[in-house]
Amino acid sequence: MYCDQCEQSVKGGCRVQGVCGKNPETSDLQDQLLREVKILAYYIEKGGKSDEELDLFIVESLFSTVTNVNFEDARLREQINAATKHLARVKFTLSKPVANPPDSLTDNPDIHSLKQLLTFGLKGMAAYLDHAYLLGKKDQEVFIFIRRALAAMLEEKGVDELIALNLECGKFNIRAMELLNLGHIERFGRPEPTKVSTGAKKGPAILVSGHDLLDLEEILMQTADKGISVYTHGEMLPAHGYPGLK
């Protein structure tokens, strides 16, 4: 096993089992899916036609390779199979033949590091975009950048070009967070300073982490008046400030 898909990996890469609990097969499937979406983006950038379904598929695939998000191998295989079908459809729309993308591996540590940094930035952006999309918020410019950045990692790019792409990624990450913030405010109201109780009660409970406020809302609705306590953890702590979730 070799997995360097997150900042938690041991000594630059987990080699026996992921510190997150991930096994080698899952790690390989996530790497394969990431490679498939890069190839898909590459052919779109070379003239293949894209649409909202493809953009959302790329975002969801990136999101599903984030640590602790998707350890279901069957689901990852479904995404890989879907990527193959999407790629065939995109190739069919090309106006002229396009050479296969080159191997993205490199011995240059600077190039490798910059591509990895860009990959992690795109994964984080995808998480925000996916949540924002479910709240009805999207921005075509962000989707276009993601495709361009993914394709660039299969091309010969120099250090300066990759630094520029990483800086752009930062800009579009902020835009993705703006979209999510707008969606949250429209759905749950503008957050306000709020006192939060700590501790626990006896009885059945659900602990919610992550930052999917829609999921939290659904859990609150499903557990209402059932004697089930719902606790927040980590990234979910700000949920207490939204009037619609109090």
C-alpha positions in Angstrom: 0.0 0.0 0.0 1.0 3.6 -0.6 -1.5 6.3 0.2 -0.7 10.0 0.4 -4.2 11.2 -0.2 -4.4 13.5 2.9 -2.3 15.5 5.3 -2.6 12.8 8.0 -0.6 10.2 6.1 2.4 8.7 8.0 5.9 9.9 6.9 4.7 11.1 3.5 2.5 8.1 2.8 0.8 5.2 4.6 2.4 1.9 3.6 0.6 -0.7 5.6 -2.8 0.6 6.4 -4.2 4.2 6.3 -4.1 6.0 9.7 -7.7 6.7 8.9 -8.4 2.9 8.7 -8.4 2.7 4.9 -7.2 -0.5 3.4 -4.9 -0.9 0.3 -7.8 -1.8 -2.1 -9.8 1.3 -1.2 -6.7 3.5 -1.5 -6.1 2.0 -5.0 -9.7 2.5 -6.1 -9.6 6.2 -5.0 -6.3 6.7 -6.9 -7.8 5.1 -9.9 -10.9 7.3 -9.7 -8.8 10.4 -9.4 -6.8 9.3 -12.5 -10.1 8.7 -14.4 -11.5 12.2 -13.7 -8.2 13.8 -14.8 -8.4 11.9 -18.1 -12.0 13.0 -18.5 -11.1 16.6 -17.9 -8.2 16.3 -20.3 -10.4 15.3 -23.2 -13.0 18.0 -22.4 -10.2 20.6 -22.5 -9.1 19.2 -25.8 -12.5 20.0 -27.3 -14.9 17.4 -26.0 -18.3 18.7 -24.9 -19.2 19.0 -21.3 -22.5 19.6 -19.5 -23.7 20.1 -15.9 -24.0 16.4 -15.4 -20.3 15.9 -16.2 -19.3 18.8 -14.1 -21.2 17.5 -11.1 -19.8 14.0 -11.6 -16.2 15.3 -11.5 -17.0 17.3 -8.3 -18.6 14.3 -6.7 -15.7 12.0 -7.7 -13.1 14.4 -6.2 -15.2 14.7 -3.1 -15.4 10.9 -2.7 -11.6 10.6 -2.6 -11.3 12.9 0.5 -10.1 11.1 3.6 -12.8 9.6 5.7 -15.5 10.5 3.2 -16.1 7.3 1.2 -14.7 3.9 2.2 -17.3 1.9 0.3 -15.5 0.0 -2.4 -18.6 -0.8 -4.3 -19.5 2.9 -4.6 -16.0 3.7 -5.8 -16.2 1.1 -8.5 -19.6 2.5 -9.6 -17.9 5.9 -10.0 -15.0 4.4 -12.0 -17.4 2.6 -14.3 -19.4 5.8 -14.7 -16.2 7.7 -15.6 -15.5 5.2 -18.4 -18.9 5.8 -19.8 -18.6 9.6 -19.6 -15.2 9.4 -21.2 -16.6 7.5 -24.2 -19.3 10.1 -24.6 -16.9 13.0 -24.5 -14.5 11.3 -27.0 -17.5 10.9 -29.4 -18.0 14.7 -29.4 -14.4 15.5 -30.4 -14.1 17.2 -33.8 -10.6 15.7 -34.4 -8.5 12.8 -32.9 -6.7 13.6 -29.7 -3.6 11.8 -28.5 -3.8 9.9 -25.2 -2.7 12.0 -22.2 0.9 11.4 -21.1 1.8 9.7 -17.8 1.6 12.3 -15.1 4.5 10.8 -13.0 7.6 12.9 -12.6 11.0 12.6 -10.9 11.0 16.4 -10.3 10.1 16.9 -6.6 9.0 20.5 -7.2 6.6 19.6 -10.0 5.3 16.6 -8.0 4.7 18.7 -4.9 2.9 21.4 -6.8 0.6 18.9 -8.5 -0.2 17.3 -5.2 -0.9 20.7 -3.6 -3.3 21.4 -6.5 -4.9 18.0 -6.1 -5.6 18.6 -2.4 -7.0 22.1 -3.2 -9.4 20.7 -5.8 -10.6 18.0 -3.4 -11.4 20.5 -0.7 -13.1 22.8 -3.2 -15.2 19.9 -4.4 -16.5 19.3 -0.9 -17.8 22.8 -0.7 -19.2 22.8 -4.2 -21.1 19.6 -3.7 -22.8 20.9 -0.6 -23.5 24.3 -2.3 -25.0 22.6 -5.4 -27.5 20.7 -3.1 -28.5 24.1 -1.8 -29.1 25.4 -5.4 -25.9 27.4 -5.7 -23.4 26.9 -8.6 -20.9 28.9 -10.6 -19.9 27.7 -14.1 -16.5 29.5 -13.9 -15.5 27.3 -10.9 -16.4 24.1 -12.8 -14.4 25.3 -15.8 -11.4 25.9 -13.6 -11.6 22.5 -12.0 -11.5 20.9 -15.5 -8.6 23.0 -16.6 -6.6 22.3 -13.4 -7.2 18.5 -13.6 -6.2 18.4 -17.2 -3.0 20.4 -16.5 -1.8 17.7 -14.2 -1.6 15.3 -17.2 0.4 17.8 -19.2 4.0 19.1 -19.2 3.7 22.2 -16.9 6.6 24.1 -15.4 7.0 25.3 -11.9 5.7 28.9 -12.6 2.6 27.6 -14.4 1.8 25.2 -11.6 2.3 28.0 -9.0 -0.1 30.2 -10.9 -2.7 27.3 -11.0 -2.4 26.8 -7.3 -2.9 30.5 -6.7 -6.0 30.4 -8.9 -7.2 27.4 -7.0 -7.1 29.5 -3.8 -9.2 32.2 -5.5 -11.8 29.7 -6.7 -11.8 28.0 -3.3 -12.9 31.3 -1.8 -15.7 31.5 -4.4 -16.8 28.0 -3.6 -17.0 28.9 0.1 -19.0 32.0 -0.8 -21.5 29.9 -2.7 -21.9 27.5 0.2 -22.3 30.5 2.7 -25.0 32.0 0.5 -26.9 28.7 0.4 -26.7 28.3 4.1 -27.9 31.8 4.9 -30.8 31.5 2.5 -31.8 28.1 4.0 -31.1 28.6 7.7 -30.8 32.4 8.2 -27.7 34.5 9.0 -25.6 32.9 11.8 -25.3 34.8 15.0 -23.2 34.5 18.2 -24.7 31.7 20.2 -24.0 30.0 23.6 -23.4 26.3 23.2 -24.0 23.8 26.0 -21.4 21.0 26.5 -21.6 17.6 28.1 -24.0 14.7 27.5 -27.3 13.3 28.6 -28.2 9.7 29.3 -30.0 7.9 26.5 -29.7 7.2 22.8 -27.8 9.8 20.8 -26.3 10.7 17.4 -23.0 12.5 17.0 -22.8 14.6 13.8 -19.4 15.7 12.3 -18.5 17.1 8.9 -20.1 20.3 7.6 -23.2 19.1 5.8 -26.0 21.3 7.4 -28.6 19.7 5.2 -27.8 16.3 6.6 -28.0 17.8 10.1 -31.3 19.4 9.4 -32.7 16.0 8.2 -31.4 14.2 11.3 -33.0 16.9 13.6 -36.3 16.4 11.8 -36.2 12.6 11.9 -35.3 12.5 15.6 -37.8 15.2 16.8 -39.8 14.2 19.8 -38.2 10.7 19.9 -36.0 11.2 22.9 -32.8 11.0 20.8 -30.1 13.5 21.6 -28.1 15.0 18.7 -24.6 16.2 19.4 -22.3 18.3 17.1 -18.6 17.8 16.8 -15.7 19.6 15.1 -16.7 21.3 11.9 -20.4 21.1 12.8 -20.1 23.3 15.8 -21.0 26.5 13.8 -24.4 25.0 13.1 -25.6 26.2 16.5 -25.5 29.8 15.2 -28.0 29.4 12.4 -31.6 30.5 13.4 -33.1 27.8 11.3 -31.2 25.0 13.1 -31.6 26.1 16.7 
